Amino acid sequence: MNLARKEMALVLATLFRMYDLYRGQDGPTVELYDTERARDIDPNHDYIIPFPAKGSKGLRVIFRH
């Protein structure tokens, strides 16, 4: 389990190093898509682990080249 978490952290770190935040420029960028903080990111339910609100599709992003 610890190895899987480390691998996921490495993949996310690699993605965020390769892509810049989208501000209208050219090149590899990442942009939030149809994401609201209160609905998709902030925890709304807490059973054993925190969950977003019902009906949320989660954090969605667009990768551009």
N, C-alpha and C positions, 0 to 999 in steps of 0.2 A: 504494500500500500504506500509506504514512504517513497519507494522508487517511482511509482506512478505519479505521485504528487510532484516530485522533483522534475520529472520529464514534462509534465504539463506546465510547470513554472518556466522551464527552459524554452518551450515552444512559444509561450506568451511573451517572454522577454525578447526572443528573436523577432517575433512579429512587430513588437513595438519599437525595436531598434531599426528595422527595415523601413517602416512606414512613418510618415510625419502626419500631424493633424491637418485636415483639409481646411484651407483658408482661401480657396480659389486659385491656388498655384498648380503648376504642372508637376508631374513626377509621382512617385509612389506615396499615396496618402490613405488615411483611414478617417471615416466620418461616421458619427452616430446616425442611425436610421430609425425613425419612428420610435424613439425612446424617451420616456418621461421618467424623471427620477423617482417621484412618489409612487408610480405604478410599477415600474420595471426594475428598479434598483434597490430602493429602501425595503427592508424586511417588513412584511405585513402580518405574517403568521409565524409562530414559533412553536413547533411541535418538538422536534429534537434538533433540527437545524432550521435556520430562518428561511422563509419562502417569500417570494414577491406576491403581490395581490392576485386574486383569481382573475383569469382572463388575460394575464400578462404573457407576452411572447418572449419575455426576457430581454437581455441586452442584445441589440442588433446593430451591426456595423456594416459599412460598405468599404471594401478595399479597392482603391483605384490605382491604375498605373499611368 
